């Protein structure tokens, strides 16, 4: 590998296992998290923890950012200062497309390279190294770092110039949000009618609706297991980005608007940190309707 040292900022639900996989693959890795005390697992896997983000930019040729939101990305990049020149910054989180476009302009002006690499998947595929990355940016910059995605991803897909990676991620999340919300509504319907939810999961898994997301989320709904893989708060933030991008393009997305209301209500009910399947809690508090209401 031509790259001597890699940095990774953001050791949360997704970033934590991703960094572990990079370290286990033998990649010389420095890690940093905004909240201290989160790097023990990565250090045990072979990474080196540093005290601040500036150390990543000073010592690493490539720095991955897996951060919560645009404000976090901006804060971390500002801490890097002039050491950004000559570095490749890989933005793996989900922010607004226009925010990513602005980052690219600023980094290129500073002599850095920039690659968008948002991923499809939650904590389970992150742990398994089976994410799908949507890459955007200068093809040469992408090619220089492509091998680094091997421990993280089952597949990488080039999407063209920035911000097409993030636009593709938002498009994927339109479908993901609708699928999981529909599954929650399906289980809510079945539970209310006294059906055997194990049988329901088996029927869904045996037919054309079977999918990896069904295999992960259906048992969580059946067992009311809300341990987070992708949280309600995270999904709501993504839905807000989708809705904003839709408005900018003059689109109407009725399913996204309905989902946004449900996830916002779920958060208000106190389930913001729970897995996205907890959206079923918003369905449970809705008043029952009657046929004449339709």
Residue pairs with C-beta under 8 A, 6 or more apart in sequence:
1 27
1 147
2 144
3 61
3 62
3 144
3 145
3 148
4 28
4 61
5 28
5 29
5 30
5 59
5 60
5 61
6 22
6 27
6 28
6 29
6 30
6 60
6 61
6 62
6 63
6 64
6 148
7 29
7 30
7 31
7 32
7 56
7 57
7 59
7 60
7 62
7 63
7 64
8 15
8 18
8 19
8 22
8 29
8 30
8 31
8 32
8 42
8 47
8 56
8 63
8 64
8 66
9 15
9 31
9 32
9 33
9 34
9 53
9 56
9 63
9 64
9 65
9 66
9 67
9 76
10 33
10 34
10 64
10 65
10 66
10 67
10 68
10 72
10 93
11 19
11 31
11 32
11 33
11 38
11 39
11 42
11 66
12 33
12 38
12 66
12 68
13 122
13 123
13 126
13 228
13 229
13 230
13 231
14 66
14 119
14 122
14 123
14 126
15 33
15 66
15 67
15 92
16 38
16 41
16 42
17 123
17 126
17 127
18 64
18 66
18 92
18 126
18 131
18 152
19 29
19 31
19 42
19 45
19 47
19 66
20 41
20 42
20 45
20 47
21 126
21 127
21 129
21 151
21 152
22 29
22 47
22 148
22 151
22 152
23 29
23 31
23 42
23 45
23 46
23 47
24 45
24 46
24 151
25 150
25 151
26 46
27 148
27 151
29 42
29 46
29 47
29 48
30 47
30 48
30 49
30 50
30 55
30 56
30 59
30 60
31 39
31 42
31 43
31 47
31 48
31 49
31 50
32 39
32 49
32 50
32 51
32 52
32 53
32 55
32 56
33 39
34 67
34 72
34 76
39 47
39 49
42 49
43 49
50 56
50 59
52 79
53 76
53 79
53 80
54 79
54 80
54 81
54 83
56 63
56 80
57 63
57 79
57 80
57 81
57 83
57 84
57 87
58 83
60 87
61 86
61 87
61 88
62 87
62 88
62 90
62 145
62 148
63 80
63 87
63 88
63 89
63 90
64 90
64 92
64 117
64 148
65 73
65 76
65 77
65 89
65 90
65 91
65 92
65 93
66 92
66 93
67 73
67 76
67 93
68 93
69 93
69 95
69 237
70 95
70 96
70 99
72 93
73 91
73 93
73 95
73 99
73 103
77 84
77 89
77 103
77 106
77 107
80 87
82 110
84 107
84 110
84 111
84 112
85 110
85 111
85 112
86 111
86 112
87 112
87 113
88 112
88 113
88 114
88 115
88 141
88 144
88 145
89 103
89 107
89 112
89 113
89 114
89 115
90 115
90 117
90 145
91 100
91 103
91 114
91 115
91 116
91 117
91 118
92 117
92 118
92 119
92 133
93 118
94 118
94 166
94 169
94 170
94 173
94 237
94 238
94 241
95 166
95 241
96 166
96 241
96 244
96 245
97 163
97 166
97 167
97 170
97 245
98 163
100 116
100 162
100 163
100 165
100 166
101 162
101 163
103 114
104 114
104 116
104 137
104 162
104 163
107 113
107 114
108 114
113 137
113 138
113 141
113 144
114 137
114 138
114 141
114 162
115 135
115 136
115 137
115 138
115 141
115 142
115 145
116 134
116 135
116 136
116 137
116 159
116 162
116 163
116 164
116 165
116 166
117 133
117 134
117 135
117 136
117 149
117 156
117 165
118 133
118 134
118 165
118 166
118 168
118 169
119 126
119 131
119 132
119 133
119 134
119 152
119 153
119 169
120 131
120 132
120 134
120 169
120 172
120 176
121 130
121 131
121 132
122 216
122 229
122 230
123 228
123 229
123 230
124 216
124 229
125 131
125 154
125 212
126 152
129 151
129 152
129 153
129 154
130 153
130 154
131 152
131 153
131 154
132 153
132 154
132 155
132 156
132 157
133 149
133 152
133 153
133 155
133 156
133 157
134 157
134 159
134 164
134 165
134 166
134 168
134 169
134 172
135 142
135 146
135 156
135 157
135 158
135 159
135 165
136 158
136 159
136 160
136 161
136 162
136 163
136 164
136 165
136 166
136 168
137 161
137 162
137 165
139 158
142 158
146 156
149 156
157 168
159 165
159 167
159 168
167 245
170 238
170 241
170 242
170 245
173 238
173 239
173 242
174 242
174 253
174 255
174 256
176 213
177 235
177 238
177 239
177 242
177 255
177 256
177 259
178 255
178 256
178 259
179 211
179 213
180 213
180 217
180 276
180 277
180 279
181 255
181 258
181 259
181 262
181 279
183 214
183 217
183 218
183 221
183 277
184 221
184 277
184 279
184 280
184 283
185 280
185 283
186 200
186 204
187 197
187 200
187 218
187 221
187 222
187 280
188 280
188 283
188 284
190 197
190 200
191 197
197 221
197 222
198 222
200 218
200 222
201 218
201 219
201 222
204 210
204 214
204 218
205 214
205 215
205 218
216 229
217 276
217 277
219 225
220 226
220 227
220 275
220 277
221 277
221 280
225 275
225 277
226 271
226 274
226 275
226 277
226 278
227 274
227 275
228 273
228 274
228 275
229 275
229 276
230 275
230 276
231 272
231 273
231 274
231 275
231 276
232 263
232 266
232 267
232 271
232 272
232 273
232 274
232 275
232 276
232 278
232 279
233 267
233 272
233 273
234 276
235 263
235 276
235 279
236 260
236 263
236 264
236 267
236 272
239 256
239 259
239 260
239 263
240 260
242 253
242 256
243 253
243 256
243 257
243 260
246 252
246 253
246 256
259 279
262 279
262 282
262 283
263 276
263 279
263 282
265 282
265 285
266 272
266 274
266 278
266 279
266 281
266 282
269 281
269 282
269 285
271 278
271 281
